[in-house]
Amino acid sequence: FLCFICSVTNKKPAQASITKVKQFEGSTSFVRRTQWMLEQLRQVNGIDANRDSPEFDLLFENAFDQWVASTASEKCTFFQVLHNTCQRYLTDKKPEFINCQSKIMAGKSI
């Protein structure tokens, strides 16, 4: 089971990161798989804007990573949180959101 976390420190200036964690069967704890700083995110690809699916890709400065959410709804929520976090904490290069349903970008802040 994979999970993703978008976290922000309370230090000044704030630092935001995206962390991919895995929970192994029979365990209650999570193990960190990979972590990137939000500034490294270049593109969020929802794969297909016309279909609810849990798959998506994240393109970072030096990495490409394929993800699968537990549900299409969970993916939508993650995209909304990620989009709002980028708008709030990134001043220069904001990532491109492609192949995403319009409801993701039109939603209110979470």
C-alpha positions as CSV (number, residue, x, y, z in Angstrom):
1,F,0.0,0.0,0.0
2,L,1.5,3.3,-1.0
3,C,0.5,6.7,0.5
4,F,1.6,10.2,-0.3
5,I,2.0,13.1,2.0
6,C,2.3,16.8,1.2
7,S,3.9,18.4,4.2
8,V,5.0,21.9,5.2
9,T,7.4,22.9,7.9
10,N,6.6,25.8,10.3
11,K,10.1,27.2,9.9
12,K,10.6,30.6,8.2
13,P,10.6,30.4,5.3
14,A,8.3,27.4,5.1
15,Q,9.6,24.4,3.2
16,A,7.1,22.0,1.5
17,S,7.8,18.5,0.5
18,I,6.1,15.5,-1.1
19,T,6.8,12.2,0.5
20,K,5.9,8.7,-0.8
21,V,5.5,6.1,1.9
22,K,4.6,2.4,1.9
23,Q,2.7,0.4,4.4
24,F,3.5,-3.3,4.3
25,E,0.8,-5.9,4.7
26,G,0.3,-6.8,8.4
27,S,2.1,-3.6,9.6
28,T,0.6,-0.5,11.1
29,S,3.7,1.6,10.4
30,F,4.8,3.4,7.2
31,V,8.2,3.4,5.6
32,R,9.4,6.4,3.7
33,R,10.1,5.4,0.1
34,T,11.1,8.7,-1.6
35,Q,10.9,12.4,-0.8
36,W,11.1,15.5,-3.0
37,M,11.0,19.3,-2.2
38,L,8.0,21.0,-3.7
39,E,10.3,23.3,-5.7
40,Q,11.5,20.2,-7.6
41,L,8.0,19.4,-9.0
42,R,7.7,20.3,-12.7
43,Q,4.5,18.6,-13.8
44,V,1.5,16.8,-12.5
45,N,-0.1,14.5,-15.1
46,G,-3.6,13.1,-14.3
47,I,-3.2,10.7,-17.3
48,D,-6.8,11.2,-18.5
49,A,-9.0,14.2,-17.8
50,N,-12.1,12.4,-19.2
51,R,-12.0,9.4,-16.9
52,D,-12.0,8.9,-13.1
53,S,-8.9,6.8,-12.5
54,P,-6.4,6.5,-9.6
55,E,-3.3,6.6,-11.8
56,F,-1.1,9.7,-12.2
57,D,2.5,10.8,-12.8
58,L,4.7,13.3,-11.1
59,L,7.7,14.8,-13.0
60,F,10.4,16.3,-10.8
61,E,13.6,18.1,-11.7
62,N,15.6,14.9,-11.9
63,A,13.0,12.1,-11.6
64,F,9.8,10.8,-13.0
65,D,7.5,8.8,-10.7
66,Q,4.3,6.8,-11.4
67,W,1.7,6.8,-8.7
68,V,-1.6,5.1,-8.0
69,A,-4.0,6.4,-5.4
70,S,-6.3,4.1,-3.5
71,T,-9.3,5.7,-5.4
72,A,-10.0,8.3,-8.0
73,S,-11.5,10.4,-5.3
74,E,-8.3,10.2,-3.2
75,K,-6.3,11.3,-6.3
76,C,-8.6,14.3,-6.7
77,T,-8.2,15.3,-3.1
78,F,-4.4,15.0,-3.3
79,F,-4.3,17.1,-6.5
80,Q,-6.4,19.8,-4.8
81,V,-4.1,19.9,-1.8
82,L,-1.0,19.8,-4.0
83,H,-2.3,22.6,-6.3
84,N,-3.3,24.8,-3.4
85,T,0.1,24.2,-1.7
86,C,1.9,25.1,-4.9
87,Q,-0.1,28.3,-5.2
88,R,0.7,29.2,-1.6
89,Y,4.3,28.3,-1.2
90,L,5.9,28.5,-4.7
91,T,6.6,32.0,-5.9
92,D,8.7,31.2,-9.0
93,K,8.2,28.0,-11.0
94,K,4.9,26.5,-10.4
95,P,4.3,23.0,-11.8
96,E,2.1,22.4,-14.8
97,F,-1.1,20.4,-14.1
98,I,-2.0,18.5,-17.3
99,N,-4.7,15.9,-18.1
100,C,-6.5,16.9,-14.9
101,Q,-10.3,17.2,-14.5
102,S,-11.4,20.8,-14.3
103,K,-13.1,20.3,-10.9
104,I,-9.6,19.8,-9.4
105,M,-8.4,23.3,-10.2
106,A,-11.8,24.9,-9.6
107,G,-12.2,23.6,-6.1
108,K,-11.9,25.7,-3.0
109,S,-8.9,25.5,-0.8
110,I,-8.7,22.5,1.5
